[in-house]
Amino acid sequence: MPADSLLSRSVSRPLGEATLTLNAGLAHDPLTRAIAPNIAMSVNNAFTPGEGGFSADGVADLTSLPFLYAGWTNPTVRQLELRIAALEHTDDALATASGTAAAAAVFFSLLKAGDHLILSDVCYAGIHELARKMLPDFGVEVSTVNLSRMDDVVAAIRPNTRLIHAESPCNPLLRLTDLTALGAITRARGILLAVDSTFATPVATCPIDLGADLVIHSLTKFMNGHGDAMGGCVAGPKALVERIRSRAGVYLGATLSAQNAWLIMRGLDTLVVRMRAMSASAHTVATYLQAHPAVSGVIYPGLESHPQHALACAQMRLAGALITFQVRNPDAVAMRLAQASSTFDYAFSIGHQRSLAVFLKTQDLLNSSFELSPEQLADYRRYAGDGVFRLSIGLEDPQDLIHDLEQALSA
Ligand SMILES: Cc1ncc(COP(=O)(O)O)c(C=O)c1O
């Protein structure tokens, strides 16, 4: 029996996002009728000679083959992949060991020597460095562009531009890219558009509906949501995902483990309610920060003061759980948040059920990660000045978060 039909319930009508988040890709175990997904540990699954087949370029068709080898996918991982594909309004997904592995899978599967990649000038530092430091060694040209400026995008396109990698909202600025405008540019020129939607999640934005070809997530963040499993994924049309799976899943060993797939599915069960609650709390906290005399700037897509608030309203169904803000004495505030807060953990990462805070010094990011032109640097400083606190708001009562921020801000 084909792998996908072993897993999916048949559904005769379109489902709402909360229902999809719980149920897409999930069926009772055919043998035991277990409701919760099993963790399938077997690396191999038996098959009959001649069963199923590979396409001419060696790609296994998961809709006509049973499971073979966990390097392609496995029954638990496949349930996660099908659920993510449904949430992102597309056909297929590949789950990977981390979000960075998902971006590496896209770059190394779709680009070849002589191709040109355009990358957001500001995005998750690990992926920025992967593109700028590794891809040129393999003959791929890389340019970094402020993807909130469509004129700059058009000017940067070369005859050999094959892929644009965007991130919206971007880490750490919370600057947005107009995905509809960018999608129109890429489609008209036959360029692929991959969007890292880790900060938005499908609860806020479905990039494929707006014109992206591929959506990338760090599942380590909001999608799992509990800070206890790393994972990543790339979702998109079947042919593209099959190409990425056959190259990165198998040759680069990007595959996700069954245990982590199970944890991430359990986290996904509550994604919609978590995102709604955290986004509402983030709005309350951002509004408090904006009115605080010690705070010199707040960036939150849900505030009217965000430079792209209109775009946020058009493109994001909710404004998300991340806030950045600036203060005049960041070292003292960082120390108090790290040592005296009973709610915030002072740590990198985002998207957990518990709130996280960290100070990101602009000069440190410039030294280690981002190489910005004078115009790009001016834009960076417009959002972040000399540095920003990045808050990832969790599920605590917002008044407790505000209490701890008040203590940290007003000593
Ligand atoms: C937007 C974004 N994409 C990708 C990643 C990488 O994810 P992972 O840590 O799962 O490799 C991160 C990590 O912070 C991120 O913020």
The ligand as an ORCA input file, in Angstrom:
! r2SCAN-3c Opt
* xyz 0 1
  C      14.655     32.303     11.199
  C      15.496     31.113     11.525
  N      15.687     30.176     10.588
  C      16.451     29.085     10.821
  C      17.083     28.914     12.029
  C      17.953     27.713     12.252
  O      17.269     26.736     12.933
  P      17.978     25.542     13.749
  O      18.479     26.148     15.018
  O      16.864     24.573     13.912
  O      19.075     25.043     12.870
  C      16.914     29.847     13.049
  C      17.574     29.685     14.346
  O      17.541     30.543     15.198
  C      16.106     30.995     12.786
  O      15.913     31.955     13.703
*
